[in-house]
Amino acid sequence: MNGLLLVDKHQGATSHDVVRQVRRLFGTRRVGHAGTLDPLATGLLLVAVGEATRLVEFLMEGDKVYRATLKFGEVTDSQDSEGAVLSRHGFEGVTRAAIESACANLVGPILQIPPMHSALKRNGVPLYKLARQGVEVDREPRPIQIHELRPEVYEPPFLSLTVRCSKGTYVRTLCHDLGRHLGCGAHMTALRRLGSGSFRVEEALTLEAIQQLSSDERCRHLLPLRDALRDYPNLAVRQQAWRRLAHGIPPALSDLVLAPQCETGAIVLLTAAEQLLAIARWAPERVREQRGDFELLKVFPDLLPG
């Protein structure tokens, strides 16, 4: 039982709560998720089952799309509505034009300081545990990319936003920073993940809906490994290369049905009979090893066609 399950997480549940439920429903310990959602957040959570757990690092690479709501005039220690209020400020002078200007200044490649209330670790200890003890440590700014930050409905003191961003972005920190730019402070009150890579929340099922399905129906909702990585180029491998691939020997260009239409260094899927055989990097000019024209990253010999 291998594949990707698209779950629409409900508010209040942790990502680990979802993993635990999926383990029970599918009867396997091999379950993981790609991209944590805090309990406050709802929406799309990519859940990997069985061999799909080996895909998590690749699933996490895709850009994310969120709908967020923030409240102007209050700064909290967690940067969201679950934290304690640290300060209050007037927001009456915040106009739609000022909001649009501040959002525009946050679009593009920026450096973001991760919040203390996060799962990042310092000397093996999660930052949120230090925060609960009243300890604050320096955090290195991290480069992220904000592709779109679009203000939607503004009903003071609340503003809804559409955010399209790179992996590793803390949307509550983005809300906090927007309030700081406007001089009135802000914190996030709601968050919904609408998309991850090419996957959309409309494709997902709630845990409650999944629980109502029969065992066979649940299995049919698992996306095959190849489809789980649909954002990556797919290269069909000729039969003579299958067995060599299973033994860790990458294919040559002549072993492909069609030549790659991607740049050198791109990550690709090597497939046969609609099955994922390997994840590789297209590397025709590599000098360390002369075998084949790819650098193998993950191989799935158990999925070889019969």
BAMI-921804 format. One record per atom (N, C-alpha, C): x, y, z; residue in one letter. Coordinates in steps of 0.1 Angstrom, whole numbers, plus 5000, padded with zeros to 4 digits. Each point is the difference from the previous one (the first is absolute). Example, Ala and Ser with C-alpha at 12.3 -4.5 7.8 and 13.67 -1.06 7.14 Angstrom:
BEGIN
513249435078a;499150125000a;500950125000a;499650114993s;500950115000s;499250115008s;
This chain:
BEGIN
500949885000m;499150125000m;500950125000m;500150074988n;500950114998n;499350114993n;500250125004g;499450124993g;499950125008g;499450104994l;499950145006l;498550025003l;499750045012l;498650035004l;499950155002l;499050064994l;499850155001l;499050025011l;500350065011v;499250025011v;499750155002v;498750035002d;499650135004d;499950015015d;501150055007k;500149995014k;499050105007k;499449965011h;499150095007h;500750075011h;499550115004q;500650095010q;500049925014q;501150025007g;500249945013g;500849875000g;500149944988a;500849884999a;501550034996a;500949935006t;501450024996t;500249914987t;501150034993s;500449924989s;500349855004s;500649995012h;500249865005h;498749935004h;499050085004d;498749935003d;499449944987d;500250074989v;499649954987v;500749874996v;501450015002v;500849884997v;499649885008v;499750025013r;499649895009r;498749944995r;499050094996q;498749954995q;500249924987q;500950054991v;500249924988v;500749875002v;500950005010r;500649875003r;499049905004r;499050045008r;499049915005r;499149964989r;499650094991l;499049974989l;500649914990l;501350014997f;500749924990f;500849895005f;500049995014g;500749885006g;501549994997g;500750125000t;501449994998t;500750115008t;501249985004r;500850105008r;500750104990r;500149964988r;500850084990r;499150114994r;499950105008v;499250124996v;500750135004v;500150094992g;500650135003g;499350114992g;500350135003h;499450114994h;501050094994h;499650084990a;500950094993a;499650155003a;500550065010g;499750145003g;499050015011g;500550045012t;499250015012t;499050114999t;498849975005l;499050105003l;499750015015l;500150125005d;499750025015d;498649975003d;499749975012p;498649975004p;499050114996p;500450125000l;499150114996l;499649994986l;500949954991a;499850004986a;499249884995a;499350024989t;499349904993t;500549984986t;499449904993g;500449994986g;500849894996g;500750014988l;500649894993l;501349955008l;500049875003l;501149945006l;500349874992l;501250004994l;500549884992l;500449895010l;499449894999v;500349895010v;500549884991v;501249965003a;500749894993a;499849875007a;499649894993v;499849875005v;500949904994v;500649915008g;500949904995g;501250054993g;500349954988e;501250054992e;500050154997e;498850065001a;499950144997a;500750085010a;500349945012t;500750085011t;501450044995t;500549924990r;501350034994r;500050134991r;498850044997l;499850124991l;499950135007l;499950005013v;499650125008v;500950124997v;501349984999e;500950114998e;499850064986e;499549934990f;499750054987f;498650075000f;499149945007l;498650065001l;500150145007l;500950025009m;500150125008m;500550124992m;500649974988e;500750104992e;499050104994e;498849964998g;499150094992g;499650135007g;499650104993d;499550125005d;498749985007d;499750085010k;498749995008k;499150124997k;498749975001v;499050114999v;499150005012v;499850115006y;499250015013y;499050124999y;499049985007r;499150115004r;500150035015r;500550125003a;500250045014a;499150115004a;499750015013t;499350115005t;500850055012t;500250145001l;500850065011l;499150105006l;500450045012k;499450115008k;501050105003k;499750124995f;500950125003f;499850055014f;501050065006g;499950075013g;500549925011g;500349874999e;500549915011e;501149924995e;501150005009v;501249914998v;500049895010v;500149884996t;500049895010t;501449935000t;500349935010d;501349935001d;500249894991d;498949944995s;500149894990s;499750044986s;499750134998q;499750064987q;498649954995q;499349935008d;498649964996d;499150025012d;498749964998s;499050035010s;500049905012s;500949904999e;500149915012e;501050055010e;500750114997g;501050055009g;499550115009g;500950045010a;499650115009a;500350134993a;499150105002v;500150134994v;501250085007v;500950044993l;501250085005l;499850155000l;499350054989s;499750144999s;498850034992s;499450125002r;498950044992r;500350144994r;499550024987h;500350124993h;498850044992h;499950134998g;498950054992g;500249964985g;498949974993f;500149964986f;499050094991f;499450105006e;499050074993e;500550074987e;501250035000g;500650074988g;500549914989g;499849875002v;500549904990v;499050004989v;500450044988t;499150014988t;500349884991t;499149984991r;500249894990r;501250034991r;500250124997a;501250044992a;501349975007a;500050035013a;501249975008a;500349855001a;498949925002i;500149865000i;500649944987i;499550054989e;500549954987e;501550044998e;500450125005s;501450044998s;500949915009s;499549975013a;500849925009a;500149864995a;498949944994c;500149874994c;501049994988c;500050114992a;500950004989a;501450005004a;500350065011n;501450005006n;500549875005n;499049915003l;500449875005l;500049894989l;499750044988v;500149904989v;501449994994v;500449884997g;501349974994g;500849925009g;501349994998p;500949935009p;500350095012p;499749945012i;500150085012i;500749905011i;500550065010l;500549935012l;499050005011l;499749895005q;499049995011q;500649935012q;499750075012i;500549945012i;498949905006i;500449885001p;499049905005p;499550045014p;498749975003p;499550035013p;500549915011p;500050055012m;500449915012m;499049895001m;498750024998h;499049895001h;500049934987h;501149924998s;500149914988s;500749875004s;500049914990a;500649875003a;501549994997a;500650114995l;501450014998l;500849975013l;501149954999k;500749955012k;501350095002k;500350015013r;501350065004r;500649905010r;501249954996n;500749905008n;499049885003n;499249964990g;499149895002g;498750035007g;499850125004v;498850035008v;499150094991v;498749964997p;499150084992p;499950145006p;500050104991l;499950145005l;498750035008l;498949934996y;498750025007y;500149965015y;500949905003k;500249965014k;500750115007k;501050064994l;500750115006l;499150125002l;499250024990a;499050125001a;499149985012a;499549885003r;499149975011r;500750025013r;501449995000q;500750035012q;500450145002q;499650094990g;500350145001g;501450034994g;500649914993v;501350014995v;499950044985v;500750114996e;500150044986e;501449994996e;500349944988v;501449994995v;500050074986v;501250034996d;500250064987d;499749904989d;499350044990r;499749914988r;500650064988r;500749924992e;500550054987e;498950034990e;500050114994p;499050034989p;500249894989p;498949964994r;500049904989r;499550064988r;500649964988p;499550064987p;498749924996p;499050084997i;498849944995i;499550084987i;499049964993q;499550074989q;498550025001q;499650125000i;498650035000i;499650044986i;499349904993h;499650034986h;498850094999h;499149995010e;498850085000e;499550035014e;499750125003l;499450045013l;498850104996l;498849944999r;498950084995r;499050035011r;499850125004p;498950035009p;498649984994p;499149945008e;498749974995e;499050085008e;499249955009v;499050075007v;500650075012v;499750145001y;500550085011y;498850055008y;499849945011e;498950045010e;500750035013e;500650135002p;500850035011p;499449955013p;500849935009p;501549994999p;500449874992p;499149944993f;500449874994f;500350024985f;500949924995l;500450004986l;500349864996l;499449964988s;500349874995s;501050024988s;500949904999l;501150004990l;500049874992l;500550014988t;500449884992t;501550015000t;500649895003v;501549995001v;500449884991v;501050034991r;500649894992r;501550025003r;500649895005c;501450015005c;500849874999c;501350015003s;500849894999s;499949925013s;500549885000k;500049915012k;500850075011k;499749975012g;500750065011g;499550145005g;498950054993t;499550135004t;499149985012t;500150095010y;499150015011y;499050114997y;498849964997v;499050104996v;499650095012v;500049955012r;499750085012r;501150115002r;501349964997t;501050105000t;499850114989t;499549964989l;499750094989l;498950105005l;499049955007c;499050095005c;500550095011c;500949955008h;500750085010h;500850114994h;500749974990d;500950094993d;499250114992d;498849964995l;499250094993l;499450115010l;499649955012g;499650105010g;501150095005g;501349955000r;501150085004r;500350104989r;499949974988h;500250094989h;499050125000h;498749965005l;499050105000l;500050085013l;500849965010g;500150075012g;499049985011g;499149904997c;498949975010c;500149865006c;500949924995g;500149865005g;498849924994g;500249875000a;499049914996a;500349855004a;499049925000h;500349855002h;499049934992h;500349884997m;499249914991m;498949945008m;498750004995t;498949945007t;499549874993t;500349984988a;499549884992a;501049984989a;500149874996l;500849964989l;499549874993l;499950014987r;499649884993r;500949984988r;500649884999r;500949964989r;499149964988r;500150074989l;499249984988l;500749914991l;501450005000g;500749934990g;501449975004g;500649894995s;501449965002s;500549944987s;500950074994g;500449954986g;498850024991g;499749904992s;498850004991s;498849945007s;500149965012f;498849945007f;499250115006f;498749995000r;499050095005r;499149945011r;499650085009v;499249955011v;498649944995v;499650044989e;498749954994e;500249854997e;501249954998e;500249864997e;500049915013e;500150075012a;500249935012a;498749965007a;500149905009l;498849965008l;500350035015l;499050025008t;500250025014t;500249865006t;500650005012l;500249875007l;498649935003l;499050085003e;498749955002e;499549924988e;500250074988a;499549934988a;500849874997a;501350015002i;500849884998i;499649885009i;499650045013q;499649905009q;498749934996q;499250074992q;498749944995q;500249904988q;501250004994l;500349924989l;500349855004l;499749914991s;500549875002s;501549994998s;500649895004s;501449984998s;500450014986s;499349944990d;500350014986d;499950144995d;498950075004e;499950144996e;501150095005e;500549985012r;501150075005r;501249984991r;500349884997c;501149974992c;500050064986c;498750014995r;499950074987r;500250155000r;500050055012h;500350155002h;501550025001h;500849905001l;501450025001l;500650024986l;500650114998l;500650034987l;501349924998l;500249934989p;501249924998p;501250095000p;501249945003l;501250085002l;500350094989l;499849954988r;500450084988r;499150135000r;498749985003d;499050115000d;500350095012d;500549955011a;500350085011a;501150104997a;500949974990l;501050094996l;499750064987l;498850034997r;499650054987r;500650134996r;500650075010d;500650134996d;501449984994d;500549885000y;501449984994y;499949934986y;500950034991p;500049944987p;500149845001p;499349944991n;499849855000n;500749954988n;501049915002l;500849944989l;499849855000l;499549954989a;499849854999a;501349934996a;500349895007v;501249934998v;499749874992v;500949974991r;499849874992r;500349885009r;499449894995q;500049885009q;501449955003q;501050024990q;501349945002q;500750075012q;499550125005a;500750075011a;499349975013a;498949945000w;499249985013w;500949935010w;500549884997r;500749925010r;501350075004r;500750064991r;501250085004r;499750115010r;498850064997l;499650115009l;499749955014l;499449885001a;499749945013a;501349975008a;501149984993h;501349985006h;500950125002h;499350124998g;500750125003g;500850064988g;499849944988i;500750054988i;499150104992i;500350125000p;499150104993p;500049984985p;498850034994p;499949994985p;500850104993p;500449964988a;500650104990a;498950064992a;500350114993l;499150074991l;499349904991l;500849904995s;499449914990s;499049905006s;500049995014d;499049925006d;498650065002d;499950124996l;498750085002l;499249994987l;498749995002v;499150004989v;500050134992v;500150115007l;500150144995l;501150075007l;500850094993a;501050085007a;499450105009a;500750035011p;499550105010p;499850144994p;499050065003q;499750144996q;500150095012q;501249995007c;500250085012c;501550035001c;500350105009e;501350045002e;500949905008e;501350004997t;500949925008t;499950045014t;499949905009g;499850025014g;498649995005g;499049994991a;498649995004a;499849865006a;499150005010i;499549875006i;498949954991i;500149874997v;499049934991v;499649875006v;498949954995l;499549875003l;500349904989l;500649885004l;500349904990l;498949895002l;499249984989t;498849915002t;500049904989t;499149895002a;499749904990a;498749945003a;499249984990a;498649955002a;499350085010a;500150135000e;499350095009e;500449985015e;501149935003q;500549985013q;501350095002q;500150055012l;501250085004l;501249905003l;501150014992l;501149915003l;501150075008l;500250134997a;501050085007a;499850154999a;500550075010i;500150154999i;501550034997i;500350084991a;501450024996a;500250154996a;501350034999r;500350134995r;500749994986r;499550074990w;500549994987w;501450074999w;501049914998a;501450055001a;500949944990a;499750034987p;500849944989p;501550045000p;500450105007e;501450054999e;500749975013e;499549925009r;500749975012r;501349934998r;501050035009v;501349954997v;500449895011v;499349995011r;500449915011r;499849864996r;498949974992e;499749874996e;499550004985e;500549904993q;499750004985q;498849924997q;499549925010r;498849924997r;498750094999r;499449984988g;498750074999g;500150154999g;498850064998d;499950144999d;499150075011d;499849925011f;499250055011f;500749975013f;499850085010e;500449985014e;498749955007e;500149875005l;498849945006l;499950065014l;498850045004l;499750065013l;499249905009l;499049944994k;499249895006k;499749904990k;500149875004v;499649894991v;498949925007v;499049954992f;498949925005f;500049874993f;500949915003p;500149874993p;498849915002p;499250025011d;498949915002d;498850044991d;500150124993l;498950044991l;500349974986l;501149924997l;500349974986l;498949924994l;499650034987p;499049924994p;500449854999p;499049915001g;500249865000g;500549954987g;
